[in-house]
Amino acid sequence: MAMAGAATSADRIERQRNKLKAFLLAEAADKGFDVCRVARPDSIPDAPARLDDFLAAGYHGTMDWMAETRDRRADPRALWSEVRSVVLFGMNYGPDEDPRDVLAMKNSAAISVYAKNRDYHDVIKGKLKEVATRFAARAGEDVKVFVDTAPVMEKPLAMQAGLGWQGKHTNLVSRDFGSWLFLGSMFTTAELIADDPERDHCGSCRACLDACPTSAFPAPYRIDARRCISYLTIEHKGTIERELRPLLGNRIYGCDDCLAACPWNKFAAVAAEMKFHARDDLRAPKLAELLTLDDAAFRTRFSGSPVKRIGRDRFVRNVLIAAGNSGDAALAPICATLASDPSPTVRGMAVWALRQLLARDSFEKFARRAADETDPEVRAEYEAATEV
């Protein structure tokens, strides 16, 4: 009788766990999430070693916060000791056009798919909080939600939860949505039934690696952020190395080349969430227009967009590199104006852009008029430009 009672109790617990998970999945679907699965917090034991290798190689560049949060990043239990389940949510943000098409439009700017409308952090986190609130009330358990707001290794956890796998470009790939999934996570003290992990389906394909304009992948499944255009145009605050500038083309905020090259995108669909559909004014904005943005105009133009967080000066730095790569001498006058900008970062890139757009004698005449430049980095740009 005791054994039968124990079995009955175990069965009851199992039924309750199944009902709780079914409730969670229904809530996630109701809020617009395309996929929701569960991983155990101890499911990524290899993550610390991989992270250490990445940091030791210096591949994180100037992203010092990655090293500073290493311990919490490597293990969900170090971030929150009480976590018993990690729920991973995915929302499709598939574009309605090939994001590489704009690369041939040299007078226009290429902005990454994810940044052409509302900031996904705000959209996803708002929906996650709604799901988490209802789940916590039903389960009687504690929850915490994260969308790039804490050191969570979402991609390895998502692979363990079965949302997809980390491709050779280190990004998540889904058999159902290709490269286009935003991720969010919910940590909970509830013990949920974990899902099966996804296996790697890359095989011998290296389309993503070959597509990278800057050769940012030293090996499959390894990325050197210091050469990645997304890092250079978004995270990197300083001067972009001269050898890399021509490789950026007209990409002014992020890069989708490795994502768009993935063959699994043949299964991708256009995002259902309207807030992820590209704004018309951000599909292929003209460089000439973007170069005229002062701080107020920049903030207005990119209100609600993730682009806003890099600030006007870094943004215009990127646009000036695109202008220099355009070969369009008609952009030289506005670049010349920006050579007197209050920001040294902007002035330096304006000098470089002018050297690409002007004949040598015209540039040297311009450079002589700028003899009063005092910033050492800007002077270095003039010196490098006149030596060419």
C-alpha positions in Angstrom: 0.0 0.0 0.0 2.9 2.4 0.8 4.4 1.8 -2.6 1.1 2.4 -4.3 0.6 5.6 -2.3 4.1 6.8 -3.2 3.4 6.1 -6.9 0.1 8.0 -6.7 1.9 11.0 -5.1 4.6 10.9 -7.8 2.0 10.7 -10.6 0.1 13.6 -9.0 3.3 15.7 -9.0 4.0 14.8 -12.6 0.5 15.8 -13.7 0.8 19.1 -11.9 4.2 19.8 -13.5 2.6 19.0 -16.9 -0.3 21.3 -16.3 2.0 24.1 -15.2 4.1 23.8 -18.2 1.1 23.7 -20.5 -0.1 26.9 -18.8 3.2 28.5 -19.4 3.3 27.5 -23.1 -0.2 28.8 -23.6 0.6 32.1 -22.0 3.8 32.5 -24.1 1.9 31.8 -27.3 -0.9 34.3 -26.3 1.7 37.1 -25.9 3.1 36.4 -29.3 6.2 34.2 -28.6 6.8 31.8 -31.4 8.6 29.2 -29.3 9.0 28.5 -25.6 11.0 25.7 -24.1 12.8 24.8 -20.8 16.4 24.0 -19.9 17.9 22.9 -16.7 20.2 25.5 -15.0 23.1 23.0 -15.0 22.7 22.2 -18.7 25.7 24.2 -20.0 28.7 22.8 -18.1 31.0 23.5 -21.1 30.1 27.2 -21.2 32.7 28.4 -18.6 35.7 26.9 -20.5 34.4 28.3 -23.9 33.9 31.7 -22.3 37.4 31.6 -20.8 39.0 30.7 -24.1 37.1 33.6 -25.8 38.3 36.1 -23.1 41.8 34.8 -23.0 42.1 35.3 -26.8 41.0 38.9 -26.3 38.1 38.3 -28.8 35.8 40.5 -26.6 37.7 43.6 -27.6 36.7 46.6 -25.4 33.6 44.8 -24.0 35.2 44.6 -20.5 31.9 43.9 -18.9 32.1 40.3 -20.3 35.2 39.6 -18.2 33.9 41.5 -15.2 30.7 39.3 -15.2 32.4 36.1 -16.1 31.4 34.0 -13.1 27.8 35.0 -13.2 27.7 34.6 -17.0 29.1 31.1 -17.0 26.5 29.5 -14.7 22.8 30.5 -14.2 23.1 29.3 -10.6 25.8 31.9 -10.0 23.5 34.6 -11.2 20.6 33.3 -9.0 21.3 30.4 -6.6 17.6 29.5 -6.2 16.9 28.9 -9.9 15.6 25.5 -10.7 14.5 26.0 -14.3 15.4 28.3 -17.1 12.6 29.1 -19.6 13.8 30.3 -23.0 11.4 32.3 -25.2 11.9 33.0 -28.9 10.2 35.6 -31.1 10.6 35.6 -34.9 11.9 38.9 -36.4 12.3 37.6 -40.0 12.6 40.4 -42.6 10.4 40.8 -45.6 13.5 41.3 -47.9 17.0 40.1 -48.2 19.0 42.5 -45.9 22.0 42.3 -48.2 20.2 44.0 -51.2 21.0 47.4 -49.8 24.7 46.7 -49.8 24.8 47.5 -53.6 23.2 50.9 -52.9 26.4 52.8 -52.1 24.6 56.1 -51.4 22.3 54.5 -48.9 22.9 53.1 -45.5 22.6 49.5 -44.4 21.0 49.1 -40.9 20.8 45.6 -39.3 17.4 44.0 -39.5 16.9 44.0 -35.8 17.3 47.8 -35.5 14.9 49.0 -38.2 12.0 49.6 -35.9 11.3 49.4 -32.1 14.0 48.3 -29.7 13.4 44.5 -29.2 14.6 44.7 -25.6 11.6 46.8 -24.7 9.1 44.8 -26.7 10.3 41.4 -25.5 10.8 42.4 -21.9 7.3 43.8 -21.7 5.8 40.6 -23.0 8.0 38.5 -20.8 6.9 40.4 -17.7 3.3 39.6 -18.5 3.9 35.9 -18.9 6.1 35.8 -15.8 3.5 37.6 -13.6 0.8 35.2 -14.6 3.1 32.2 -14.3 4.3 33.2 -10.8 0.7 33.6 -9.6 -0.3 30.2 -10.9 2.8 28.4 -9.7 3.3 30.2 -6.4 7.0 30.4 -7.3 9.5 33.2 -7.8 10.6 34.4 -11.2 13.2 36.7 -12.8 13.1 37.8 -16.5 16.1 38.8 -18.6 16.5 40.3 -22.1 20.2 41.2 -22.5 19.9 42.9 -19.1 22.0 40.5 -17.2 24.9 38.1 -17.9 22.9 35.2 -19.2 24.3 32.9 -21.9 21.0 32.7 -23.7 22.3 31.0 -26.9 23.8 28.0 -25.2 20.8 27.7 -22.9 18.5 28.0 -25.9 20.3 25.1 -27.6 19.9 23.0 -24.5 16.2 23.9 -24.4 15.8 22.9 -28.0 15.0 26.3 -29.6 17.9 25.8 -32.1 21.6 25.4 -32.2 24.6 27.7 -32.2 25.8 27.7 -35.8 29.4 28.2 -37.0 28.8 32.0 -36.8 28.0 31.5 -33.0 24.5 32.8 -33.5 21.4 30.7 -32.9 19.9 28.9 -35.9 16.4 27.4 -35.8 15.0 24.8 -38.1 11.7 26.7 -38.2 12.8 30.3 -38.2 16.4 30.3 -39.6 18.6 33.0 -38.1 15.8 35.4 -37.1 14.9 34.7 -33.4 15.0 37.2 -30.6 15.7 35.5 -27.3 14.5 36.2 -23.7 14.7 34.1 -20.6 12.8 33.6 -17.4 14.5 32.1 -14.4 12.2 30.4 -11.9 12.3 28.5 -8.6 9.6 26.1 -10.1 10.9 22.7 -11.2 9.6 22.4 -14.8 10.0 19.5 -17.1 13.1 20.2 -19.3 12.9 19.8 -23.1 15.4 17.9 -25.2 18.3 19.8 -26.6 18.7 20.5 -30.3 21.6 19.0 -32.2 23.9 20.9 -34.6 22.6 20.7 -38.2 25.4 22.8 -39.8 27.2 19.8 -41.3 30.0 20.8 -43.7 28.3 24.1 -44.6 30.4 27.2 -44.1 28.2 29.8 -45.9 28.1 32.1 -42.9 31.9 32.0 -42.4 32.6 32.8 -46.1 30.0 35.6 -46.1 31.8 37.7 -43.4 33.3 40.8 -45.0 36.0 41.2 -42.4 37.0 37.5 -41.8 35.8 37.8 -38.1 35.7 34.0 -37.7 39.2 32.6 -36.8 37.6 29.1 -36.9 34.1 27.6 -37.0 32.1 28.4 -33.9 34.6 31.1 -32.8 34.2 34.8 -33.4 36.7 37.6 -32.9 34.5 40.6 -32.1 37.4 43.0 -32.8 36.8 42.3 -36.5 33.0 41.9 -36.4 31.1 44.8 -38.1 28.4 44.6 -35.5 30.9 45.1 -32.7 32.8 47.8 -34.6 29.7 49.9 -35.4 27.8 49.4 -32.2 30.0 48.5 -29.2 33.4 50.0 -30.2 33.6 53.5 -29.0 37.0 54.5 -30.4 38.5 54.9 -33.8 37.9 52.0 -36.2 41.2 50.7 -37.6 42.0 52.0 -41.1 42.4 48.6 -42.6 38.9 47.6 -41.6 37.1 50.8 -42.8 36.8 49.9 -46.5 35.4 46.5 -45.5 32.5 48.0 -43.7 31.0 49.2 -47.0 27.8 51.1 -46.3 27.0 49.2 -43.1 26.4 51.8 -40.5 24.7 49.8 -37.7 25.4 46.1 -37.4 25.7 43.5 -40.1 23.5 40.7 -41.2 25.7 39.0 -43.7 26.5 35.8 -41.8 22.9 35.5 -40.7 21.4 36.1 -44.1 23.8 33.6 -45.7 22.5 30.7 -43.7 20.6 28.1 -45.9 18.2 27.4 -43.0 16.6 30.7 -43.8 14.6 29.0 -46.5 12.2 28.0 -43.7 12.1 31.5 -42.2 8.9 33.6 -42.2 8.3 37.3 -42.0 7.8 38.6 -38.4 4.2 38.6 -37.1 5.0 41.3 -34.6 4.4 44.6 -36.4 6.9 46.4 -34.1 9.7 44.4 -35.8 8.7 45.3 -39.4 11.1 47.7 -40.9 10.2 51.4 -40.9 10.2 52.8 -44.4 12.7 55.6 -43.4 15.2 53.0 -42.1 15.1 50.5 -45.0 17.8 52.3 -47.1 18.2 55.9 -45.7 20.4 58.2 -47.8 23.9 58.9 -46.4 23.6 62.5 -47.3 20.5 62.9 -45.1 22.1 61.0 -42.1 25.3 63.1 -42.3 23.3 66.2 -41.4 21.9 64.9 -38.1 22.9 66.9 -35.1 22.3 65.4 -31.6 18.6 66.6 -31.3 17.8 65.4 -34.8 19.5 62.0 -34.2 17.5 61.5 -31.0 14.3 62.3 -32.7 15.0 60.1 -35.8 15.9 57.1 -33.7 13.5 57.5 -30.8 12.4 54.0 -29.6 15.1 52.4 -31.8 18.2 50.5 -30.5 20.3 52.8 -32.8 19.8 55.6 -30.3 21.9 54.0 -27.6 25.2 54.5 -29.5 24.8 58.2 -29.6 25.0 60.7 -32.4 28.8 61.0 -32.6 29.5 57.3 -32.9 26.6 57.0 -35.4 27.9 59.8 -37.6 31.4 58.2 -37.4 29.9 55.1 -39.0 28.0 57.1 -41.7 31.2 59.0 -42.6 33.0 55.7 -43.2 30.1 54.6 -45.5 30.4 58.0 -47.2 34.1 57.5 -47.8 33.3 54.0 -49.2 30.6 55.3 -51.5 32.9 56.9 -54.0 30.4 59.7 -54.4 32.2 63.1 -54.5 28.9 64.9 -54.0 29.1 63.9 -50.3 32.5 65.8 -49.9 31.0 69.2 -49.0 29.0 67.8 -46.0 32.0 65.7 -45.0 34.1 68.9 -45.1 31.6 70.6 -42.8 31.9 67.7 -40.3 35.6 68.1 -40.3 34.9 71.0 -38.0 32.4 69.1 -35.8 32.8 69.5 -32.0 33.4 65.8 -31.7 37.0 64.6 -32.4 35.6 61.2 -33.4 33.5 62.8 -36.1 36.3 65.1 -37.2 38.7 62.2 -37.6 36.3 60.1 -39.7 35.4 63.2 -41.8 39.1 63.6 -42.7 39.3 59.9 -43.7 36.1 60.2 -45.8 37.4 63.3 -47.6 40.6 61.6 -48.5 38.6 58.8 -50.2 36.3 61.2 -52.0 38.7 64.0 -53.1 41.6 64.0 -55.6 44.9 64.2 -53.8 45.6 67.9 -54.6 42.1 68.9 -53.5 42.5 67.1 -50.3 45.9 68.6 -49.6 44.5 72.1 -50.1 41.8 71.2 -47.6 44.3 69.7 -45.1 46.4 72.9 -45.2 43.3 74.9 -44.0 43.0 72.6 -41.0 46.5 73.3 -39.6 45.0 74.4 -36.2 43.7 70.9 -35.4 44.9 70.0 -31.9 43.4 66.6 -31.2 46.1 64.0 -31.6 43.9 61.3 -33.2 42.5 63.8 -35.7 46.0 65.0 -36.6 47.0 61.4 -37.1 44.2 61.0 -39.6 45.4 64.1 -41.5 49.0 62.8 -41.5 48.0 59.3 -42.6 45.8 60.8 -45.4 48.5 63.0 -46.8 51.1 60.2 -46.8 49.0 58.0 -49.0 
